[in-house]
Amino acid sequence: MTESTFFGEGKPIAGEIAVPGDKSISHRAVIFGSIASGTTTIDGFLRGNDCLSTLACMRALGVGIDDSGDRITVHGHGFDGLKEPSSVLDVGNSGTTIRLLSGLLSARPFYTVLAGDASIHKRPMGRVIDPLTMMGGKLWARRGNRFAPISIKGRPLHAIRYTLPVASAQVKSALLLAGLQTEGVTVLTEPGPSRDHTERMIQAFGGDIRTEGFMHRIAGPQTLAGIHVRVPGDFSSAAFFIAAALLTPGSHLVLRSVGVNPTRIGMVDILRKMGGNIHFSNERDWNGEPVADIEVEYGTLRAAEIGGPAIPRLIDELPVMALIATEAEGTTVIKDAAELKVKETNRIQTTVEQLRKIGADIEETDDGMIVRGHPGRRFTGGTVDSAGDHRIGMMLAIAAQKSDNPVSVCNAEAMAVSFPSFRDRLAALKK
């Protein structure tokens, strides 16, 4: 266990920053490059632990991948280029890796076991195993096929029509990766919006997918072709610096080349309604993904109610939204967010417990949090714990911006999952 101490010091957040590459897109770029025919080059790949787990798994499946330090080069030979691994595939702490590979490997003609760390073995896997089984997949897992490790005996699948119980980009992506290899038309319907990086990447690699509202149709089998991928900055990483600027008087920050996919920026929509000064400029397109520079300036905020259809578009940002709400005038209610309970930690409970330790006026509910904002009131500081969750750790580090005393974060090494250089980048912005 490592401990890092962060200091508020009252210094504004100022300057420019380029955050690391998008985690979701980095995972998918390596996977799609591995199942495409030809060479795929990837610039901006996130060198966080989760994405490195995906990289290692694809190499273990027989894919040739070169890493020059600046660029990842994937030598794909189509779906048939994947080979049976010689040992268990270790996904580490990556839910994206284990769920997407479950879909991909269910249709491959060999045996695979997917396993990870203690946290992964507590996260729900039935939501992906059940529909893959409906497609004819042969998958086994602990406790009634609900928890990893997952054993897969790959075989030909059949197309299905399936309605997802909850909107989930990971489940949807797993089924699309299976559908790409399956004879017939697989039809997936979601109850609401979820991240659409997989749909955009299928098209970027020359595949065909039809989306109408929340219904997705994919005909298989398909072949994909290697491309050059530019990975934009990860909005979920940018969110912590947006929060730091909004919490610290006198701050003015520009974040360069950040992905602003509409399914990912629910936080911006909410913050603008709260009075946040956030603007996009230099908008462009990278491989079907919208990208922009984001300008943030400190200003007064007012409370909001956050729930319903907005939740899937900012699910990863809810802990840091709770922190921002401590500086907003009034009471902010976060609801309909029970999904936070089955992330790397129970993020509702952990967010509330840790922020209360340093003086936040916040309480837990069954599906969210209630935050009473006290603009200008400083936190007391103290020792908090990330509980091994990268997003909780970074949120607590940013909380130091509101504290007159140091905030020490235990298990700070978790931040490396998505942002290895987080501490240094934060320190460089304090003028």
FIPA-126773 format. One record per atom (N, C-alpha, C): x, y, z. Coordinates in steps of 0.05 Angstrom, whole numbers, padded with zeros to 5 digits, always signed. Example, Ala and Ser with C-alpha at 12.3 -4.5 7.8 and 13.67 -1.06 7.14 Angstrom:
<nodes>
+00264-00114+00156+00246-00090+00156+00264-00066+00156+00257-00045+00142+00273-00021+00143+00258+00001+00157
</nodes>
This chain:
<nodes>
+00017-00024+00000+00000+00000+00000+00018+00025+00000+00012+00043-00018+00026+00069-00018+00007+00091-00008+00019+00112+00001+00003+00135+00011+00014+00160-00002-00003+00177-00014+00005+00202-00025-00009+00224-00011+00005+00246-00006-00007+00269+00007-00010+00292-00013-00034+00304-00012-00040+00326-00031-00047+00351-00014-00038+00374-00025-00041+00399-00011-00058+00418-00028-00077+00431-00015-00094+00451-00028-00079+00477-00033-00068+00488-00012-00052+00512-00013-00066+00536-00025-00091+00533-00033-00106+00556-00044-00097+00565-00071-00079+00550-00084-00068+00559-00109-00088+00552-00132-00093+00572-00150-00110+00566-00173-00099+00545-00191-00117+00532-00206-00109+00513-00227-00108+00529-00253-00085+00531-00266-00082+00548-00289-00063+00535-00309-00069+00541-00335-00051+00531-00356-00065+00513-00376-00049+00496-00389-00060+00477-00408-00050+00449-00401-00066+00429-00408-00059+00401-00402-00071+00383-00424-00056+00362-00431-00066+00341-00448-00068+00316-00430-00092+00306-00426-00096+00283-00409-00089+00257-00424-00084+00235-00410-00078+00210-00424-00101+00201-00442-00094+00182-00460-00114+00173-00479-00138+00159-00467-00160+00160-00481-00185+00149-00472-00182+00119-00466-00190+00111-00442-00187+00083-00434-00205+00065-00450-00231+00073-00454-00249+00056-00469-00240+00052-00497-00231+00073-00510-00223+00072-00538-00196+00056-00541-00178+00059-00521-00153+00045-00522-00158+00015-00521-00175+00006-00503-00182-00023-00501-00191-00033-00529-00210-00018-00540-00224-00027-00565-00205-00026-00589-00187-00006-00589-00169-00004-00612-00151-00028-00613-00141-00038-00591-00124-00062-00591-00140-00086-00598-00164-00089-00587-00181-00113-00594-00188-00113-00623-00198-00090-00633-00206-00090-00661-00182-00092-00680-00160-00080-00673-00136-00084-00689-00128-00114-00691-00133-00128-00669-00125-00156-00667-00143-00174-00684-00168-00166-00688-00187-00183-00704-00190-00173-00732-00177-00151-00739-00178-00141-00766-00156-00154-00783-00158-00152-00809-00137-00162-00827-00119-00139-00834-00093-00142-00830-00074-00121-00837-00064-00107-00812-00050-00086-00816-00036-00071-00794-00053-00049-00784-00055-00047-00758-00068-00024-00744-00047-00010-00727-00045+00016-00731-00027+00033-00714-00044+00049-00695-00035+00052-00671-00051+00066-00650-00033+00087-00637-00040+00113-00640-00027+00135-00627-00044+00144-00604-00032+00151-00581-00047+00161-00558-00057+00139-00540-00048+00114-00544-00057+00091-00527-00051+00097-00498-00071+00091-00481-00069+00096-00452-00052+00074-00439-00029+00081-00428-00012+00062-00415-00019+00059-00385-00045+00056-00380-00054+00049-00353-00056+00019-00350-00058+00010-00325-00057-00018-00320-00080-00034-00334-00104-00022-00335-00126-00037-00348-00121-00042-00377-00112-00021-00392-00107-00024-00420-00083-00042-00426-00063-00041-00408-00041-00059-00411-00049-00088-00407-00070-00093-00391-00081-00120-00388-00092-00130-00414-00107-00112-00428-00118-00120-00454-00096-00126-00473-00076-00109-00474-00053-00113-00492-00040-00141-00487-00036-00147-00461-00023-00173-00454-00041-00197-00462-00067-00194-00458-00085-00215-00465-00085-00220-00495-00085-00199-00511-00086-00203-00540-00059-00216-00550-00037-00208-00537-00012-00221-00544-00013-00251-00537-00025-00257-00514-00027-00285-00506-00045-00301-00524-00062-00288-00539-00080-00301-00559-00066-00303-00586-00040-00297-00587-00025-00301-00611-00022-00277-00630-00031-00254-00621-00030-00230-00638-00002-00217-00636+00010-00210-00658+00035-00196-00658+00030-00166-00653+00041-00156-00632+00038-00128-00624+00065-00115-00617+00072-00094-00632+00097-00080-00627+00090-00054-00611+00108-00047-00593+00104-00023-00576+00130-00007-00577+00129+00015-00592+00153+00032-00595+00155+00052-00573+00135+00054-00555+00135+00074-00534+00116+00097-00542+00117+00105-00567+00099+00126-00577+00076+00115-00593+00079+00091-00603+00058+00080-00620+00056+00050-00616+00031+00040-00616+00026+00012-00615+00019+00003-00644+00032-00019-00653+00027-00030-00679+00017-00058-00676-00008-00063-00685-00020-00089-00683-00021-00103-00710-00011-00127-00711-00010-00142-00736-00033-00163-00736-00056-00154-00746-00079-00171-00745-00081-00190-00768-00093-00214-00763-00098-00234-00784-00127-00243-00783-00145-00225-00776-00173-00232-00774-00180-00248-00750-00205-00255-00747-00214-00272-00724-00198-00298-00723-00193-00310-00746-00179-00335-00747-00150-00333-00738-00140-00309-00736-00112-00306-00727-00109-00310-00697-00132-00310-00682-00130-00314-00653-00126-00344-00648-00108-00350-00629-00101-00378-00622-00106-00383-00593-00110-00409-00587-00115-00417-00559-00091-00409-00542-00096-00395-00520-00073-00387-00502-00062-00411-00487-00037-00409-00479-00025-00431-00465-00030-00431-00435-00042-00409-00425-00048-00407-00396-00072-00389-00393-00080-00385-00368-00102-00368-00361-00097-00339-00370-00117-00326-00382-00114-00298-00389-00119-00281-00365-00100-00264-00357-00102-00247-00333-00112-00220-00341-00136-00213-00333-00148-00187-00340-00142-00165-00319-00128-00173-00298-00121-00154-00277-00146-00143-00263-00149-00117-00264-00172-00104-00251-00192-00093-00272-00190-00103-00297-00205-00091-00319-00231-00105-00325-00253-00093-00318-00279-00103-00325-00284-00102-00355-00274-00082-00368-00277-00080-00397-00263-00104-00411-00239-00111-00402-00225-00133-00414-00240-00159-00411-00248-00166-00387-00260-00192-00383-00287-00194-00397-00303-00172-00398-00329-00174-00410-00327-00175-00441-00311-00157-00452-00308-00157-00481-00296-00183-00492-00275-00192-00478-00263-00217-00487-00281-00241-00484-00300-00240-00465-00319-00262-00462-00336-00264-00487-00344-00241-00498-00360-00242-00523-00343-00250-00547-00319-00239-00549-00301-00245-00571-00295-00275-00572-00287-00287-00549-00277-00314-00549-00298-00335-00548-00323-00328-00543-00345-00347-00543-00349-00360-00570-00341-00346-00591-00344-00356-00619-00318-00366-00631-00297-00367-00615-00271-00378-00626-00269-00408-00619-00258-00424-00637-00258-00453-00633-00236-00463-00615-00235-00452-00591-00215-00462-00572-00224-00456-00543-00208-00465-00524-00215-00462-00496-00199-00440-00483-00213-00424-00467-00200-00401-00454-00211-00398-00425-00193-00390-00407-00202-00382-00380-00194-00353-00375-00213-00337-00366-00208-00309-00360-00210-00305-00330-00189-00294-00318-00189-00289-00290-00175-00262-00285-00178-00252-00260-00166-00226-00253-00160-00224-00224-00160-00199-00214-00153-00195-00186-00178-00200-00168-00175-00196-00142-00197-00201-00123-00221-00184-00129-00217-00159-00138-00239-00141-00144-00255-00151-00167-00242-00159-00189-00256-00170-00212-00272-00194-00205-00263-00210-00187-00277-00235-00180-00302-00230-00163-00306-00204-00155-00330-00196-00141-00351-00182-00158-00343-00176-00183-00360-00160-00200-00379-00178-00217-00404-00169-00222-00424-00186-00235-00417-00193-00264-00416-00218-00271-00411-00227-00298-00434-00241-00311-00455-00247-00295-00478-00260-00306-00492-00244-00328-00489-00218-00326-00502-00200-00345-00491-00203-00373-00466-00214-00376-00455-00220-00402-00456-00249-00408-00453-00266-00388-00454-00295-00392-00482-00304-00401-00503-00293-00390-00530-00302-00396-00537-00299-00426-00534-00275-00437-00540-00272-00466-00522-00287-00484-00496-00290-00477-00478-00306-00493-00486-00335-00493-00497-00344-00470-00507-00372-00469-00532-00375-00487-00548-00354-00488-00572-00354-00506-00563-00356-00535-00540-00346-00541-00529-00348-00569-00517-00376-00574-00517-00393-00554-00505-00419-00557-00477-00422-00546-00468-00401-00532-00441-00401-00520-00440-00421-00497-00416-00432-00493-00410-00450-00471-00391-00436-00451-00403-00425-00430-00387-00410-00411-00394-00420-00383-00374-00421-00366-00378-00430-00338-00364-00410-00320-00376-00404-00297-00364-00386-00277-00374-00393-00249-00362-00381-00230-00368-00387-00202-00397-00379-00194-00406-00391-00173-00432-00384-00161-00454-00381-00181-00460-00403-00195-00482-00403-00214-00477-00385-00238-00452-00386-00249-00445-00370-00272-00448-00340-00268-00441-00331-00244-00444-00303-00238-00418-00288-00233-00397-00302-00226-00372-00289-00219-00348-00303-00231-00328-00286-00239-00303-00297-00250-00288-00314-00229-00270-00331-00238-00261-00336-00266-00282-00347-00284-00279-00341-00310-00297-00351-00331-00282-00370-00349-00294-00394-00352-00283-00414-00371-00301-00413-00397-00288-00414-00420-00302-00411-00445-00293-00433-00464-00312-00449-00474-00306-00469-00495-00319-00457-00520-00303-00444-00536-00313-00430-00560-00325-00449-00580-00346-00439-00594-00360-00454-00614-00377-00436-00631-00387-00445-00654-00404-00428-00671-00429-00419-00655-00436-00394-00657-00460-00383-00643-00482-00378-00663-00506-00372-00653-00528-00365-00670-00538-00337-00662-00549-00323-00681-00559-00296-00677-00583-00296-00659-00586-00275-00642-00610-00273-00625-00620-00244-00626-00644-00241-00615-00655-00215-00609-00655-00213-00579-00643-00192-00568-00640-00191-00539-00644-00163-00529-00658-00160-00507-00662-00134-00494-00645-00134-00469-00626-00116-00467-00609-00114-00443-00626-00104-00420-00624-00116-00396-00639-00107-00373-00631-00079-00364-00605-00072-00367-00595-00045-00361-00577-00036-00384-00576-00010-00388-00558+00000-00409-00530-00005-00400-00514-00019-00416-00487-00026-00409-00470-00028-00434-00450-00010-00437-00433-00011-00460-00416-00036-00461-00408-00046-00437-00392-00070-00437-00407-00095-00446-00432-00098-00436-00448-00121-00445-00455-00118-00475-00463-00095-00483-00469-00090-00511-00445-00096-00529-00422-00087-00520-00397-00092-00536-00391-00121-00538-00394-00136-00516-00388-00165-00516-00406-00179-00536-00432-00172-00537-00450-00184-00555-00445-00176-00584-00437-00151-00588-00430-00143-00616-00405-00157-00626-00386-00162-00609-00362-00177-00617-00369-00206-00623-00388-00217-00609-00398-00244-00616-00414-00243-00642-00431-00222-00645-00448-00220-00668-00432-00216-00694-00409-00203-00692-00392-00200-00716-00383-00226-00727-00383-00247-00711-00373-00273-00720-00395-00293-00725-00420-00285-00722-00443-00303-00722-00460-00301-00747-00467-00323-00758-00485-00323-00782-00512-00312-00774-00522-00293-00790-00548-00281-00785-00547-00253-00773-00569-00242-00765-00571-00215-00755-00577-00216-00725-00558-00205-00709-00562-00202-00681-00574-00175-00675-00596-00174-00660-00610-00149-00654-00609-00144-00624-00597-00122-00615-00595-00115-00587-00611-00090-00582-00626-00090-00560-00642-00066-00553-00634-00058-00524-00627-00033-00520-00621-00023-00494-00644-00007-00483-00647-00006-00456-00668+00010-00444-00662+00040-00444-00637+00047-00451-00629+00075-00451-00602+00077-00463-00590+00101-00463-00564+00105-00477-00541+00093-00461-00521+00084-00475-00496+00076-00463-00474+00084-00483-00449+00082-00474-00426+00091-00491-00427+00076-00518-00421+00091-00539-00423+00079-00565-00396+00076-00579-00375+00074-00564-00348+00072-00576-00346+00047-00594-00358+00025-00585-00356+00000-00601-00369+00003-00628-00393+00015-00629-00407+00019-00654-00391+00037-00673-00379+00058-00662-00363+00076-00678-00338+00062-00689-00326+00045-00672-00302+00031-00680-00307+00010-00701-00330-00004-00699-00337-00023-00719-00338-00010-00747-00350+00014-00748-00352+00028-00773-00324+00038-00782-00307+00048-00763-00281+00058-00770-00264+00036-00783-00268+00011-00773-00253-00012-00784-00266-00025-00808-00286-00011-00819-00298-00020-00844-00322-00039-00840-00331-00043-00815-00353-00060-00810-00380-00046-00813-00401-00061-00811-00428-00051-00815-00445-00056-00791-00456-00035-00779-00475-00038-00757-00497-00016-00761-00521-00024-00756-00544-00005-00759-00556+00001-00732-00558+00026-00726-00569+00035-00700-00593+00053-00705-00615+00046-00692-00639+00063-00693-00648+00067-00664-00644+00091-00654-00651+00096-00625-00633+00079-00608-00645+00061-00592-00630+00044-00574-00628+00015-00584-00635+00011-00610-00634-00015-00622-00610-00017-00642-00595-00039-00639-00571-00043-00655-00574-00069-00670-00568-00069-00697-00569-00093-00714-00542-00097-00726-00532-00121-00722-00506-00128-00734-00508-00155-00748-00502-00155-00774-00503-00180-00790-00475-00192-00791-00474-00218-00788-00448-00232-00789-00449-00256-00808-00425-00267-00813-00399-00257-00803-00389-00234-00820-00372-00218-00808-00360-00195-00822-00329-00197-00820-00316-00184-00839-00287-00181-00838-00281-00151-00835-00259-00145-00820-00251-00118-00815-00223-00114-00826-00216-00089-00830-00190-00082-00842-00175-00063-00823-00149-00067-00820-00133-00050-00803-00133-00021-00811-00130-00003-00792-00131+00026-00797-00111+00040-00778-00108+00066-00781-00093+00082-00762-00113+00094-00742-00108+00091-00716-00126+00101-00696-00112+00123-00680-00125+00146-00677-00116+00167-00659-00134+00167-00635-00123+00162-00612-00140+00160-00587-00141+00188-00574-00165+00199-00572-00167+00226-00558-00162+00223-00529-00159+00246-00516-00156+00247-00487-00182+00236-00473-00178+00223-00451-00201+00211-00437-00216+00231-00421-00242+00234-00428-00259+00254-00413-00260+00247-00384-00261+00221-00377-00263+00213-00349-00238+00222-00333-00215+00223-00346-00191+00234-00333-00192+00265-00332-00202+00277-00354-00205+00306-00355-00224+00316-00333-00243+00299-00325-00263+00307-00306-00251+00316-00279-00229+00304-00271-00217+00311-00246-00204+00339-00247-00193+00346-00269-00182+00373-00272-00203+00394-00276-00225+00386-00289-00248+00404-00291-00258+00410-00262-00260+00389-00246-00268+00393-00218-00249+00411-00203-00223+00407-00206-00204+00423-00192-00207+00452-00198-00211+00458-00224-00214+00486-00232-00240+00498-00221-00262+00482-00221-00287+00493-00211-00287+00496-00181-00270+00482-00167-00269+00484-00138-00250+00505-00127-00233+00516-00145-00211+00534-00135-00214+00562-00147-00220+00582-00131-00222+00609-00141-00198+00618-00157-00203+00633-00179-00181+00643-00195-00171+00624-00216-00184+00600-00219-00174+00580-00237-00183+00585-00266-00166+00579-00285-00173+00580-00313-00156+00559-00327-00168+00539-00339-00155+00515-00350-00164+00508-00378-00145+00499-00395-00153+00489-00421-00142+00460-00423-00160+00442-00430-00153+00414-00434-00154+00408-00464-00131+00399-00475-00128+00397-00504-00136+00369-00514-00150+00368-00537-00156+00343-00552-00169+00322-00535-00191+00329-00522-00206+00311-00505-00229+00299-00521-00235+00274-00518-00258+00261-00530-00283+00273-00518-00302+00282-00535-00327+00293-00525-00350+00278-00538-00348+00252-00539-00370+00235-00548-00395+00241-00532-00418+00246-00545-00442+00254-00530-00450+00234-00509-00443+00208-00512-00450+00188-00492-00432+00190-00468-00412+00207-00468-00393+00208-00446-00393+00235-00431-00407+00255-00441-00403+00282-00429-00428+00292-00414-00442+00273-00402-00465+00281-00385-00457+00300-00363-00432+00297-00353-00422+00315-00332-00422+00344-00341-00413+00349-00366-00413+00376-00377-00441+00388-00378-00460+00372-00387-00487+00382-00389-00498+00390-00361-00493+00373-00341-00502+00379-00314-00487+00403-00302-00461+00404-00306-00446+00427-00295-00454+00453-00307-00460+00453-00333-00470+00478-00346-00496+00487-00333-00514+00468-00327-00539+00475-00314-00534+00485-00286-00512+00476-00273-00505+00486-00247-00491+00513-00247-00486+00523-00271-00473+00549-00274-00444+00547-00280-00433+00523-00286-00405+00520-00291-00397+00533-00318-00373+00546-00317-00362+00559-00341-00345+00539-00357-00358+00525-00375-00344+00504-00391-00351+00508-00420-00330+00510-00437-00334+00515-00465-00317+00497-00482-00327+00489-00505-00313+00473-00525-00303+00490-00548-00279+00484-00558-00269+00497-00582-00252+00477-00598-00245+00486-00623-00229+00469-00640-00240+00441-00643-00266+00439-00648-00280+00413-00650-00273+00400-00676-00267+00374-00675-00260+00358-00699-00267+00329-00694-00259+00312-00713-00266+00284-00713-00242+00266-00716-00238+00246-00698-00217+00226-00700-00229+00199-00702-00228+00186-00725-00238+00158-00728-00267+00156-00719-00283+00176-00726-00311+00175-00719-00317+00185-00691-00297+00193-00676-00301+00203-00648-00298+00233-00648-00317+00247-00637-00314+00277-00634-00293+00284-00613-00277+00304-00620-00255+00313-00603-00257+00344-00601-00249+00355-00578-00249+00384-00575-00229+00392-00553-00222+00418-00553-00208+00430-00530-00230+00439-00511-00225+00436-00485-00245+00443-00464-00233+00465-00447-00247+00487-00445-00238+00510-00428-00256+00511-00404-00244+00513-00380-00258+00514-00355-00249+00538-00339-00268+00552-00327-00262+00575-00310-00278+00574-00285-00266+00581-00262-00280+00581-00237-00303+00601-00237-00324+00593-00223-00348+00610-00220-00366+00598-00199-00386+00613-00191-00405+00602-00171-00423+00581-00183-00430+00561-00167-00447+00539-00176-00472+00537-00158-00492+00525-00170-00517+00520-00155-00523+00490-00156-00538+00481-00136-00543+00452-00134-00561+00442-00157-00561+00416-00161-00577+00404-00182-00588+00377-00173-00608+00366-00187-00616+00339-00184-00605+00323-00207-00591+00301-00201-00578+00285-00222-00589+00257-00221-00603+00249-00243-00615+00222-00243-00627+00216-00270-00640+00193-00271-00654+00185-00296-00636+00180-00319-00643+00188-00343-00628+00182-00367-00600+00194-00367-00595+00214-00350-00568+00226-00349-00547+00208-00337-00556+00189-00320-00537+00173-00305-00517+00157-00322-00526+00142-00343-00506+00127-00358-00485+00144-00372-00491+00170-00376-00473+00187-00390-00452+00200-00372-00455+00195-00345-00435+00206-00327-00430+00187-00303-00435+00161-00308-00433+00142-00286-00405+00142-00273-00384+00144-00289-00357+00143-00277-00350+00170-00264-00364+00191-00270-00358+00217-00259-00375+00224-00235-00392+00206-00226-00410+00213-00203-00395+00218-00177-00373+00203-00171-00359+00210-00146-00347+00238-00147-00336+00246-00170-00325+00273-00171-00347+00294-00173-00370+00287-00184-00393+00305-00184-00402+00310-00155-00401+00289-00139-00409+00293-00110-00390+00312-00097-00364+00310-00104-00345+00329-00093-00351+00358-00102-00356+00362-00128-00362+00388-00138-00387+00399-00124-00406+00382-00119-00431+00391-00106-00427+00403-00078-00405+00396-00065-00399+00407-00039-00394+00437-00040-00388+00447-00065-00382+00476-00068-00406+00490-00081-00428+00476-00086-00451+00488-00099-00472+00497-00079-00484+00520-00084-00505+00530-00066-00529+00512-00066-00538+00502-00043-00562+00485-00041-00555+00456-00038-00576+00439-00041-00573+00410-00037-00575+00396-00064-00554+00381-00070-00553+00365-00095-00561+00336-00088-00579+00325-00104-00588+00298-00101-00579+00281-00125-00565+00260-00120-00556+00241-00141-00573+00216-00136-00588+00207-00156-00605+00184-00153-00604+00166-00178-00617+00143-00176-00618+00124-00199-00590+00114-00206-00572+00113-00187-00544+00106-00192-00535+00081-00177-00553+00062-00174-00546+00037-00159-00523+00022-00173-00519+00027-00199-00497+00014-00213-00470+00020-00201-00468+00042-00187-00443+00049-00174-00435+00029-00152-00454+00013-00143-00447-00006-00122-00431-00030-00132-00431-00034-00158-00417-00058-00169-00394-00049-00188-00381-00027-00181-00357-00019-00195-00333-00030-00180-00309-00018-00184-00285-00028-00170-00290-00030-00140-00306-00012-00130-00315-00013-00102-00345-00006-00103-00358-00006-00080-00384+00006-00077-00379+00036-00077-00381+00049-00100-00373+00077-00102-00391+00096-00087-00416+00088-00082-00433+00105-00066-00423+00106-00038-00421+00082-00026-00412+00080+00002-00384+00092+00006-00365+00085-00012-00338+00094-00009-00336+00125-00012-00350+00136-00032-00349+00165-00035-00359+00179-00010-00381+00170+00000-00393+00184+00023-00375+00181+00048-00366+00156+00053-00349+00152+00077-00324+00168+00076-00311+00169+00053-00285+00183+00052-00288+00213+00052-00308+00224+00038-00311+00253+00038-00320+00263+00065-00336+00247+00080-00344+00255+00107-00320+00256+00125-00300+00239+00121-00276+00240+00138-00262+00267+00138-00264+00281+00115-00250+00306+00113-00268+00330+00115-00294+00325+00123-00311+00347+00129-00334+00353+00110-00339+00336+00090-00361+00341+00072-00388+00335+00085-00408+00350+00077-00436+00346+00087-00450+00329+00067-00448+00303+00069-00458+00284+00049-00469+00259+00062-00490+00248+00050-00501+00223+00061-00508+00204+00039-00508+00178+00046-00514+00157+00027-00543+00151+00026-00553+00144+00002-00580+00134-00002-00579+00107-00016-00601+00094-00019-00601+00067-00032-00590+00068-00060-00594+00090-00075-00586+00091-00103-00570+00116-00110-00558+00128-00089-00543+00152-00095-00533+00167-00070-00533+00193-00072-00522+00209-00050-00537+00236-00048-00537+00247-00024-00548+00274-00020-00524+00291-00010-00519+00313-00024-00496+00330-00018-00506+00358-00011-00500+00368+00013-00507+00395+00020-00483+00413+00016-00487+00431-00003-00464+00448-00011-00460+00471+00008-00435+00478+00013-00427+00501+00030-00405+00516+00016-00413+00533-00004-00392+00547-00019-00373+00562-00001-00347+00559-00007-00327+00573+00009-00318+00559+00034-00334+00540+00044-00326+00526+00069-00305+00505+00062-00283+00506+00078-00260+00489+00072-00263+00462+00086-00252+00442+00074-00251+00416+00087-00230+00416+00110-00232+00396+00127-00213+00395+00150-00187+00380+00144-00187+00365+00122-00164+00349+00115-00162+00323+00132-00142+00307+00127-00139+00282+00141-00131+00260+00123-00134+00235+00133-00126+00211+00118-00151+00197+00107-00150+00191+00082-00172+00178+00068-00161+00154+00053-00179+00138+00041-00170+00113+00029-00185+00109+00002-00170+00104-00019-00181+00100-00046-00196+00073-00047-00191+00055-00028-00202+00028-00028-00194+00013-00053-00172+00021-00065-00162+00007-00089-00176+00016-00115-00192+00037-00113-00208+00047-00136-00195+00072-00148-00186+00071-00173-00171+00093-00185-00188+00119-00185-00213+00117-00191-00229+00142-00193-00234+00154-00165-00238+00137-00145-00241+00147-00118-00215+00161-00109-00192+00148-00115-00167+00160-00107-00162+00187-00119-00167+00190-00145-00163+00217-00157-00183+00237-00147-00208+00229-00142-00228+00247-00131-00219+00258-00104-00208+00240-00087-00199+00249-00061-00175+00267-00062-00158+00262-00082-00135+00280-00086-00144+00308-00093-00164+00309-00111-00175+00336-00119-00189+00349-00095-00200+00333-00077-00214+00345-00053-00195+00362-00037-00169+00357-00039-00150+00374-00024-00151+00403-00033-00161+00408-00057-00164+00436-00066-00182+00452-00048-00200+00438-00034-00218+00452-00015-00210+00450+00014-00186+00441+00018-00177+00436+00046-00155+00454+00055-00156+00464+00080-00135+00480+00091-00112+00462+00102-00117+00437+00104-00098+00418+00114-00093+00396+00094-00070+00382+00095-00064+00362+00076-00085+00339+00076-00088+00327+00052-00105+00304+00049-00087+00281+00040-00084+00260+00057-00067+00237+00051-00085+00215+00041-00078+00205+00017-00094+00184+00004-00079+00157+00006-00091+00138+00021-00079+00111+00023-00087+00095-00002-00072+00075-00009-00076+00059-00033-00075+00077-00058-00058+00097-00058-00057+00116-00080-00047+00103-00106-00034+00080-00104-00024+00067-00128-00046+00059-00147-00071+00058-00137-00094+00052-00155-00098+00072-00177-00088+00096-00173-00091+00117-00194-00078+00109-00220-00058+00091-00219-00044+00083-00243-00061+00066-00262-00084+00057-00253-00102+00042-00270-00109+00058-00295-00115+00084-00291-00123+00100-00314-00106+00125-00318-00089+00132-00298-00075+00158-00300-00049+00156-00285-00028+00143-00295-00003+00139-00281+00011+00165-00272+00008+00186-00288+00022+00211-00282+00004+00232-00269-00018+00223-00257-00038+00242-00246-00026+00262-00227-00011+00253-00207-00001+00271-00187+00017+00293-00199+00035+00285-00216+00053+00304-00229+00038+00324-00246+00018+00315-00260+00003+00334-00277-00012+00354-00260-00024+00344-00238-00038+00363-00220-00020+00384-00208+00004+00375-00199+00023+00394-00186+00032+00415-00206+00035+00407-00231+00045+00426-00252+00025+00448-00258+00000+00444-00252-00021+00464-00258-00025+00484-00236-00013+00480-00213-00017+00498-00190+00004+00521-00192-00006+00544-00199+00012+00567-00204+00017+00583-00179
</nodes>
